[in-house]
């Protein structure tokens, strides 16, 4: 089966995920984490992209980056993964693939849930039970926001939110699951977040209790962006009603 075509970002920003083949570790010791940082920094200097967030876990890596030139993302990731895998295989005397399949990427909009994505990336070690305080984890960009940036480009985010607010924001666990897949479809969590922000409702099922005219106006707008079946799940309004609007 052929692979789905990759979605490209209008903003140039992507949420990247790559994993070790068969879920195996891609880091054995601190020097390996440092080597990936060094590799990314080298490619970053070559290609001029920016990194807004990253988190290196034992068998997978999250990166939020902005490319300098349109559709540079493929070359950026090829260079990073090829350089690191070659070094890792030589160091540990292994051969074959280190990274499972290809990396996955999701185009990112600079909108109201951008900061939630940054928090989601940074909180991976807490959700995995590795640390209780994000400052105790050395392999994410959170520490660079608190101290001195080295790999991360923190200015962009720091123009959106003050440092103290950023720290307080990260004290609350992110409940949106920013799933990274090759699918172009938005997750239910992302759609829920959009509906809450856009229409000021805490529970999207409240839409079904509105006056018919108001309900239909909202559902018509949502139907232009999201599948009917997904809206049925989220709002509780039947597929037949949504389809006829």
C-alpha positions in Angstrom: 0.0 0.0 0.0 1.4 3.4 -0.9 2.0 5.9 1.8 -0.4 8.9 2.3 1.0 12.1 0.9 2.4 14.4 3.6 0.5 17.5 4.6 2.4 20.7 4.3 2.0 23.7 6.6 0.8 27.1 5.6 2.6 28.6 8.6 5.7 26.6 8.1 5.4 25.1 11.6 5.2 21.4 12.2 4.8 19.0 15.2 7.3 16.2 14.4 7.4 12.7 16.0 9.8 9.9 15.3 10.2 6.6 17.2 12.7 3.8 17.5 12.1 0.8 15.3 9.9 -1.8 17.2 9.5 0.8 20.0 13.2 0.2 21.0 15.3 2.9 22.7 17.1 5.3 20.5 19.2 6.6 23.5 21.3 4.5 25.8 23.1 7.1 27.8 23.4 10.9 28.3 25.9 11.2 25.5 23.3 10.0 23.0 20.8 12.6 24.0 23.6 15.2 23.7 24.6 13.9 20.2 21.0 14.3 18.9 21.0 17.9 20.2 24.3 18.5 18.5 23.1 17.0 15.3 19.9 19.1 15.2 21.9 22.2 16.0 24.3 21.5 13.1 21.4 21.0 10.6 19.7 24.0 12.1 22.7 26.2 11.3 22.8 24.8 7.8 19.1 25.2 7.0 18.0 28.1 9.2 14.9 26.6 10.7 13.6 27.5 14.2 12.7 25.1 17.1 9.9 26.2 19.4 9.8 23.0 21.6 11.3 19.6 21.8 11.3 16.6 24.1 13.6 13.6 23.8 12.1 10.5 25.4 13.9 7.1 25.6 12.3 5.7 22.4 10.7 8.7 20.7 11.2 12.4 20.1 8.8 15.4 19.8 9.9 18.5 18.0 7.9 21.7 17.1 9.8 23.5 14.4 9.4 26.2 11.7 11.0 25.7 8.4 12.8 28.6 6.7 11.8 27.7 3.1 8.5 26.1 2.0 8.6 22.3 2.2 12.1 22.2 3.6 10.8 19.8 6.3 11.5 16.6 4.4 15.2 17.6 3.8 15.5 18.8 7.4 14.4 15.5 8.9 16.3 13.4 6.4 19.5 15.1 7.4 18.9 14.9 11.1 17.8 11.3 11.2 20.5 10.1 8.7 23.3 11.8 10.7 22.1 10.5 14.1 21.3 6.9 13.0 24.7 6.6 11.3 26.5 7.8 14.4 24.4 5.6 16.7 24.9 2.5 14.6 28.7 3.0 14.5 28.9 3.7 18.2 27.0 0.6 19.2 28.1 -1.7 16.4 24.7 -2.3 14.9 23.2 -2.1 11.5 19.8 -1.6 9.9 17.1 0.9 10.6 17.1 2.8 13.9 13.9 4.9 13.3 10.6 3.2 12.7 9.3 3.9 9.1 9.4 7.6 8.4 9.0 10.5 10.8 5.4 11.7 11.3 4.4 15.4 11.0 1.4 17.5 11.6 1.0 21.1 10.2 0.6 23.5 13.1 -1.5 26.7 13.0 -0.4 29.7 15.2 -3.7 30.0 17.0 -5.3 29.6 20.4 -4.1 26.0 20.9 -0.4 26.6 19.9 0.7 27.1 23.5 -1.3 24.0 24.5 0.8 22.1 22.0 4.0 23.4 23.5 2.8 22.4 27.0 1.8 18.9 25.7 5.4 18.4 24.3 7.1 19.5 27.5 4.8 17.4 29.8 5.7 14.1 28.2 8.2 13.2 31.0 5.6 14.0 33.7 2.9 11.9 32.0 5.4 9.0 31.7 6.1 9.2 35.4 9.8 10.1 34.9 9.8 13.4 36.9 7.3 15.4 38.9 8.9 18.8 38.1 9.7 19.7 34.5 12.9 21.5 35.6 14.3 18.1 36.6 14.2 16.8 33.0 17.3 17.7 31.0 16.1 16.6 27.6 13.3 19.0 26.8 13.2 22.7 25.8 11.3 23.6 29.0 14.5 24.0 30.8 15.7 26.4 28.1 12.6 28.6 28.6 13.4 28.7 32.3 17.2 29.3 31.9 19.4 29.9 28.9 18.2 28.8 25.4 20.7 26.7 23.5 18.8 24.7 20.9 15.3 26.2 21.2 14.3 29.5 19.8 12.3 30.9 22.7 11.7 34.5 21.6 8.7 33.6 19.5 6.8 32.0 22.4 8.0 34.5 24.9 6.4 37.3 22.9 3.1 35.5 23.5 3.4 34.8 27.2 5.5 36.2 30.0 8.0 33.8 31.7 6.0 33.7 35.0 2.8 33.0 33.1 4.5 30.3 31.0 5.7 28.6 34.2 2.2 28.8 35.8 0.6 27.5 32.5 2.8 24.4 32.7 1.7 23.6 36.2 -1.7 22.5 34.7 -1.7 19.1 33.0 -2.5 19.4 29.3 -5.7 17.4 28.5 -5.6 17.7 24.7 -4.0 14.7 23.0 -2.0 16.2 20.1 -1.8 12.9 18.2 0.8 12.8 15.4 -0.3 10.7 12.5 -0.2 10.8 8.7 -3.9 11.4 8.7 -5.1 14.9 7.8 -8.2 14.5 10.0 -8.3 16.5 13.3 -8.6 14.5 16.5 -11.8 14.8 18.6 -9.8 16.6 21.2 -8.6 19.2 18.8 -12.2 19.8 17.5 -13.5 19.9 21.0 -11.0 22.6 21.9 -11.9 24.6 18.8 -15.6 24.5 19.5 -15.1 25.5 23.1 -13.0 28.5 22.2 -15.1 29.6 19.2 -18.6 29.3 20.7 -17.9 29.7 24.4 -19.4 26.4 25.4 -17.8 24.1 28.0 -19.6 21.0 26.8 -20.2 20.9 23.0 -23.3 18.8 23.6 -24.9 22.1 24.8 -25.2 22.9 21.1 -28.0 20.4 20.8 -30.1 22.3 23.4 -29.9 25.7 21.6 -32.7 27.2 19.6 -33.0 25.4 16.2 -31.8 28.5 14.3 -28.7 29.0 16.5 -27.9 25.2 16.6 -28.2 24.9 12.8 -26.0 28.0 12.2 -23.2 26.5 14.4 -23.5 23.0 12.9 -23.5 24.4 9.4 -20.2 26.3 10.1 -18.7 23.2 11.7 -19.8 21.0 8.8 -17.6 23.0 6.4 -14.5 22.0 8.4 -15.2 18.6 10.0 -16.8 15.2 9.1 -20.4 14.7 9.9 -19.7 11.5 11.9 -17.1 13.3 14.0 -19.6 16.2 14.7 -22.2 13.6 15.7 -19.9 12.1 18.3 -18.9 15.4 19.7 -22.2 17.3 19.8 -24.6 14.5 20.2 -26.7 15.7 17.3 -27.8 12.9 15.0 -26.0 12.4 11.7 -29.2 12.8 9.8 -29.9 16.3 11.2 -26.4 17.5 10.6 -26.4 16.2 7.0 -29.7 18.0 6.2 -28.6 21.4 7.5 
